[in-house]
Amino acid sequence: MEAGKAESFYDQVREAVHYRWDPIGVAAYSDEMGEYDGYIPALCELLEKVVDRQQIFEYLWIMETESMGLEGDRQATEDFSAWLYQLVKPKN
């Protein structure tokens, strides 16, 4: 049943990237996801390692500014990385 869990986490991250972060702005025009699918596996892998929030931000920032070639919205990316970190941070 581990695969179902991973799939569910993947889907949760995929939807969040599309609807919460969406640096290109495609969600405003379509509910059809897929624009960011190439980035999701590496992002999930990073999150599963329970890295710190700064590492999540840095990955997203590189995706946004280098891979996608956008100017970047630093505050939105910081906010989204904080949201993602809440999903995976160790519970003390």
C-alpha positions in Angstrom: 0.0 0.0 0.0 3.1 2.2 0.1 2.6 3.1 -3.6 -0.9 4.5 -2.9 0.6 6.8 -0.3 3.4 8.0 -2.6 0.9 8.6 -5.4 -1.4 10.5 -3.0 1.6 12.7 -1.9 2.6 13.2 -5.5 -0.9 14.3 -6.4 -1.1 16.6 -3.4 2.2 18.3 -4.4 1.1 18.4 -8.1 -2.2 20.1 -7.3 -0.5 22.5 -4.9 2.1 23.5 -7.5 -0.7 24.1 -10.0 -3.1 26.0 -7.8 -1.1 27.5 -5.0 2.2 28.4 -6.6 1.6 28.5 -10.4 4.4 30.9 -11.3 3.4 31.0 -15.0 -0.3 31.7 -14.2 -1.8 28.8 -16.1 -4.4 27.9 -13.4 -6.3 31.2 -14.1 -7.0 29.8 -17.6 -7.3 26.1 -17.1 -7.9 23.4 -14.5 -5.9 21.1 -16.8 -2.8 20.3 -15.0 0.4 19.2 -16.7 2.4 22.4 -17.2 4.7 21.7 -14.2 4.7 17.9 -14.4 8.4 17.8 -15.3 9.3 19.4 -12.0 7.1 17.3 -9.7 9.1 14.1 -9.3 12.3 15.9 -8.2 10.3 18.2 -5.9 8.6 15.2 -4.3 12.0 13.5 -3.9 13.4 16.6 -2.2 10.3 16.8 0.1 10.5 13.2 1.0 14.0 13.7 2.3 12.5 16.3 4.8 15.0 19.0 3.9 14.8 22.4 5.4 12.6 25.2 4.1 15.5 27.1 2.5 16.4 24.1 0.4 12.8 23.8 -0.8 12.8 27.6 -1.6 16.1 27.3 -3.5 14.8 24.4 -5.7 11.6 26.3 -6.5 13.5 29.5 -7.2 15.8 27.8 -9.6 12.8 26.2 -11.3 11.0 29.5 -11.6 13.9 31.8 -12.6 16.3 29.5 -14.5 14.3 26.6 -15.8 11.1 28.6 -16.6 13.0 31.8 -17.4 10.7 34.0 -15.3 11.7 37.1 -13.3 10.3 35.3 -10.2 8.1 36.4 -7.4 10.3 35.9 -4.3 7.6 36.4 -1.7 5.2 34.0 -3.4 7.9 31.4 -3.7 9.0 31.8 -0.1 5.3 31.5 1.0 4.8 28.4 -1.1 8.1 26.8 0.1 6.9 27.4 3.7 3.6 25.8 2.9 5.3 22.7 1.4 7.6 22.5 4.4 4.6 22.3 6.7 3.6 19.1 4.8 6.9 17.3 5.5 8.6 18.9 8.5 9.4 16.5 11.3 6.8 16.4 14.1 8.5 16.9 17.5 
